[in-house]
Amino acid sequence: MNAHPLAPMADAPGGGAPAPAGMRQRLARAAHGLLEPVAGLLERLGVAADHLSAFGLGLSVVAALAFFEGWFRLAGGLVALAGLCDLLDGQVARRAGRVSRFGAFLDSSLDRLGEGLVLTGIAGFYISGLVRLTLDPTLVVAQVSRGLEPRTWAAVALVAVLALVASFMVSYTRARAEGLGLECKVGWFGRPERLVLVVAAGLCGVGPVMPAVLLLLVILSFSTAAQRVVHVWKSTRAAGRDS
């Protein structure tokens, strides 16, 4: 658990990197294989997939609050647990024979909501730090001595908001394309990769890692959204549907 952003000391940095596109399916299959006994146990205990989805959302809410308070390591652990629930809910639904289109829709919607709340919590952490600096000039002196000017806090807060926008653009471009009857699974930087980076940055604590990860999220997420736009443009032209 970490101190507030304006506490005297910051935690040591660390890092994580997204997996290549070709590895995603292999990692997913491996994870599903490892979690199959857990899914079987949950099914026998009467735990429904919807329960896991709701619990995962609850964990995301608490994680968002933890990020806002500056408890990055706790938040990172909670996001990891929320991701685990997301992996298990689909497996439990399949084992119970309760896979449905609405269930898939609800699961995806809750995933987007949870991710949005987490990124909002991270953005709120840096915005609240900037507000405190504005209200208490003595804190500015302490932060400048550590190489952290108010403009740095403002820049990171802006990047955090952009990361939120970028993550939703990745999901929206695919959803809109599929609404037009087009398959749009291109782009290797999706939610699983974003989740891994946020967890890794959170577990590294308050420090330079999170700002770097947020910038990486912005670049890679917007790049993936752009890939999907180009893919849809090419698909519509090839099908003669471009107006």
N, C-alpha and C positions, 0 to 999 in steps of 0.2 A: 504494500500500500504506500502511496507517495504523498508528499506534502503538497500544499497549494502551490501554484505557479510562482508566487512571490515569496516563497519560503527561501531561507538563505542558501540551501544547497540543492543541487539537481542530481538526479540519478545518472548512472553511467549509461552510455548508449549501447545499442546493439542493432541487429537488423534481420531482415528476412527478404526473400525474393520470390516473385511469382513463378509458378511452374509453367513450362512451355505447353502449348496447346495439345501436343501429342501425348503428354503425360497425364493430362486431366482425366481422361477416361480410365486409364490404367490405375491411377490413384483412387478414383471413385470406386472402381471394382474391388480394389484391395481393401478400401475402407468398409465397403458393404459386406465383404467377406468376414472381416474382423468383427463387425458389429452384429452379424447375423445371430449369434447366440444371445446377445443382449436383446435384440428385437424379439426373439422367441420367448425369452423370459418375460418381457413386458407384455406380450400378447397373452401369455398364460396368467399373468396377474390382472388381466382385464384392463390394461392401459390402452386407450384408443389413440389413434393417430392425431385426432383433433386435440386431445389432451396435451400431447407432446408439442403440437404447434402453438397452442396457447401458452404453455409453460415456456417455450422458447422465446415467445414475444415478451413474456414477463421478465425473463432474464435480460433481454435486450433493453427493456425500460430501465431496469436497475443498473445495467452497464452504462447507459447514457447518463444517468445521474452520477455514477461513480466517476466517469470521465469529466463531467462538469465540475465535480469537487476536486479533481486533480488526483484521484486515486487510480492511476493508470494501470498498475499491475492487477488490482482487483478487477477493474473493468475488462482488461484483456482476457482474464480467466473466465469471466462471465460471458463474454462474446464467444469464446471457444466452446463453452457449454451450450450456448444457444445454437451454435453451428452443429453440435452433436445432436441436439434435439431435431434439427432440420434433416439430418441424415437418417435418423431413426424413424421419424414419422412416416416417411414413404415406405420404409421396409415393413413397419408394423401394419400399415394399410394393406400392403400386398399380401402379407401372411394371413391377414384376417379376411382377405377377399373383399375388402371394402374400398377398393380404388374407384374413384369417380371423377368426372370432369369438374364438378363443383369443388371437390376436395383439392384437386390440383390447383384450381383457381384461388381458393382460399389460402392454401399454403404459400403460393407465390405472392399473394397480396400481403400476407403477414410478414413474409421475408422482406419485402420492400419496405414495409412500415418499420420493422425492427432495424434494418440497416439505416434508414433515414433518421431514426431516433438516435442511434449511436453516433452517426456523423454530426448530428445537431448538438449532441452532448459535447463532442470534441470541439466543435466551433464555439460553443458557449463557454468552454474553459478558457480559450484564448480571448474571447470578447470580454469576459468578466475580468480577466487579468488586465486588459487594456483600460477598462473602466476604473479599476482600482488605482492604476497608475495615474489616471487623469485626476482622480479625486484626492490622491495623497502624493504630493510632490516629493516627499521624503523617500518614497519607494522608488521614484525615478532614479535618484542618485545611487541607490543600492543596486538597481538593475543595470544601470549604465556601467557600474564598476565590474559587472559580470559580462559585459559586452552585449547586453540586451536592452536596446533602446525601445521607447514606445512604438516607433515605426516598425520594429521587428515584430512586436505583438500584433500590430494592425495587419501586417503582411501575412502572418501565419493565419490569423482569423479569416482573412479574405480567401486564402488558399483552402482553408477548411470548408468554407461555404461553396467554393468552386468544386471541391471534391464531392460534396453532396449533390450538386447539380449534375456533375459528370456521371456519377453512379446511376442517377435516374435516367439520364440520356441513353445509357447502355441498355437498360431494360425497356425504355419506351420505344427505341428504334426497332427492337425485335418485336415487341408487342404490336406496334402499328403495322409493321410489315406482315406479320401473321394475320392481322385483321384484314389485310388486303388479299389474303390467300397465298402469300409468299413465304417460303421457308427462309429463316434468317438466323442461322446459327454461326455465322462467320464471326471472327474476332476471338482471340484466345483469352482476353482479359475480362472475365466475367465475375459474377458474385463470389464464387469460391476463392478466386485469387485475391479479390479485395478483402475478403474475410481473413485470409491468412496474413495479409500485410497488416491489417488493423490489429489482429491478435498479437503479432510479433512486435509491432511498435508499442502496443500497450504494455506488454510484459517487460519491455525495456525501460519503462518508467518515464517520468518527466525529464525531458532533455531534448537534444537535437534530432533524435531519431524520428519522432512523430511528425515534425514539420517536413522532414525529407520524404517520409512515406506519403504524407498528404499531397505533396507536389508530384510524386510518382503516380499516385492515384489519379490526379487531375490529367496528367499527360497521357497515361495509358488508357484511361476510361474514355476520354474524348477521342483518342485515336481509334479505339474499338467502335465507338459510335459512328465515327466517320467511315470506317470500314463497312459498316452495315448500311449506311446511306449509299455508298458507292455500289454495294452489292445489290441493293434494291433498284437503284437506277439502271444498272446493267440488266437485271432480271426483267424489269418492265419494258425496257427497250427491246430485249430479245423476244419478249412475248407480244410485242406490238401494242402494249398497253400504255405507253408513255403519251401523254396528251401534249 
